[in-house]
Amino acid sequence: MSGTGSGRTTAAVALGANLGEPERTFKRALSLLEREGDVQILRRSQWHATEAVGGPADQPAFLNGAILVETKLGPEELLQRLRSIEDHLGRDRSSEEPWGPRLLDLDLLWAEREGGEPVELRTDDLVLPHPRMEERSFVLVPLAEVAPDHVLARSRRTVADQLAFLQERGGLARLDTPDDARAWCEAARAGGATLGFVPTMGALHEGHLDLVRRAARENDRVCVSVFVNPLQFDDASDLESYPRDMDGDAAKLASVGCSMVFTGTLEQFFPGQIEAGELPEDALVDPGRAAEGLEGAYRTGHFHGVATIVDRLFDVVEPTRAYFGAKDFQQCLVVEDVARRRGGQPAVARCPIVREPSGLAMSSRNARLSDEGRAHARVLSKALDRTRSAWRGGLRDADELAALLRAELQHPAVEIDYAAVRDPGNWTADAPTGLLERAVALVAARVDGVRLIDNMELSAEPSR
């Protein structure tokens, strides 16, 4: 629907800004909108200050609002009017960062023809109804002031009810089945929006949240899975004792720009395939060469479980990009192989390890360490640091590097599973020999009965 039709259209528009003088900018924008006489503002919300979601760190808080208008213009013409106002008031899209500061944002949220018939539209420039408004509290709060009884297309809730739904969950959509998640993700990708995905097993810590923050900076929307996958546990007691805190996880995710979190059961992820509580071997995904040795040797079947659930999660979400922490270095290689066999989709981002001030790599398992055990566990990162220092000092022999790593790990409270060096670009089950051009040092050890893993790329460029 474009051009001036015989009837009139009612539409909702969101306003946002966090640069300059937002209230003055909004006032000028509304005046320009009504200047031609073919748009009438029916209602205007109050202005609401909200923290920025995603984008660069430490950017100013946004001022947000909403208006309800009646117009002779079709939606595409109305969009052009809104963009011309943005341009007139000084917005420069070419210099903006994704999710970054804005001098003025005027977003068309939905439109209805006379009689209440909703406009559904999908072009390169405009998708109606707006595919992301239902999950954004900062949009729904002012919208509820101007159109509280408007029924939203996806949730079939009124604006007021959807706002209450999100506020109960901290502004985060929480879904309980893979089917619900699949439908949400299909809607999220509408109109070409990019979707970042962070798979987790819950018990989230700062390392997970750092992945979500990066995903929020690099994508239009972000979803997270929380699923303690039984396929990747070879020890039933380890599976049973794995920490779980869905409410706490959701609260953390809501604070870092996550749009949706979902979970499910093994039966829901693999409907009709579970036999006697297990997935048959012929349904498991081959994890590839990267699964050989080290974790693959110590945890029988672990990487088959990882590759299988990651492949299924990619089917559910179909993300643009997926984010994994480099603490699970060998797992990252397995996941990258899974994506490669899927035609390179999604793009897999291997993100740096997040460490506690002591140097201990952040892990959900750290919560099971005593204070004394936590102090002992510092040996892992110190040994890796010293091995990297030796590399930077010119040591390149694989056997000598591995011997140094093992020697640095010697501690009466640390039980070593393995301390090894590998070529990250040519993974092998057995340790390489001779001089290396690139190397990663990897450790698995038990402290307080808790199994911890860590690694450090010796040949990576020093961080600045």
HELIX and SHEET records of a PDB file:
HELIX    1   1 PRO A   22  GLU A   34  1                                  13    
HELIX    2   2 PRO A   75  HIS A   88  1                                  14    
HELIX    3   3 ARG A   93  SER A   95  5                                   3    
HELIX    4   4 MET A  133  GLU A  135  5                                   3    
HELIX    5   5 SER A  137  VAL A  146  1                                  10    
HELIX    6   6 VAL A  159  GLU A  168  1                                  10    
HELIX    7   7 PRO A  178  ALA A  188  1                                  11    
HELIX    8   8 ALA A  190  GLY A  192  5                                   3    
HELIX    9   9 GLU A  206  GLU A  218  1                                  13    
HELIX   10  10 PRO A  230  GLN A  232  5                                   3    
HELIX   11  11 ALA A  236  SER A  241  1                                   6    
HELIX   12  12 MET A  246  ALA A  254  1                                   9    
HELIX   13  13 LEU A  266  PHE A  269  1                                   4    
HELIX   14  14 GLU A  281  ALA A  283  5                                   3    
HELIX   15  15 ARG A  289  ALA A  291  5                                   3    
HELIX   16  16 GLU A  295  TYR A  298  1                                   4    
HELIX   17  17 HIS A  302  VAL A  317  1                                  16    
HELIX   18  18 PHE A  329  ARG A  341  1                                  13    
HELIX   19  19 SER A  364  ARG A  368  5                                   5    
HELIX   20  20 ASP A  371  ARG A  392  1                                  22    
HELIX   21  21 ALA A  398  GLU A  408  1                                  11    
SHEET    1   A 4 VAL A  39  ARG A  44  0                                        
SHEET    2   A 4 PHE A  62  THR A  71 -1                                        
SHEET    3   A 4 THR A   9  ALA A  17 -1                                        
SHEET    4   A 4 ASP A 105  ARG A 113 -1                                        
SHEET    1   B 3 VAL A  39  ARG A  44  0                                        
SHEET    2   B 3 PHE A  62  THR A  71 -1                                        
SHEET    3   B 3 HIS A  48  THR A  50 -1                                        
SHEET    1   C 2 LEU A 121  ARG A 122  0                                        
SHEET    2   C 2 VAL A 127  LEU A 128 -1                                        
SHEET    1   D 6 ALA A 173  LEU A 175  0                                        
SHEET    2   D 6 MET A 260  PHE A 262  1                                        
SHEET    3   D 6 ARG A 221  VAL A 226  1                                        
SHEET    4   D 6 LEU A 195  THR A 200  1                                        
SHEET    5   D 6 ARG A 321  GLY A 325  1                                        
SHEET    6   D 6 ALA A 347  CYS A 351  1                                        
SHEET    1   E 3 GLU A 415  ARG A 422  0                                        
SHEET    2   E 3 VAL A 440  VAL A 447 -1                                        
SHEET    3   E 3 VAL A 450  GLU A 457 -1                                        
END                                                                             
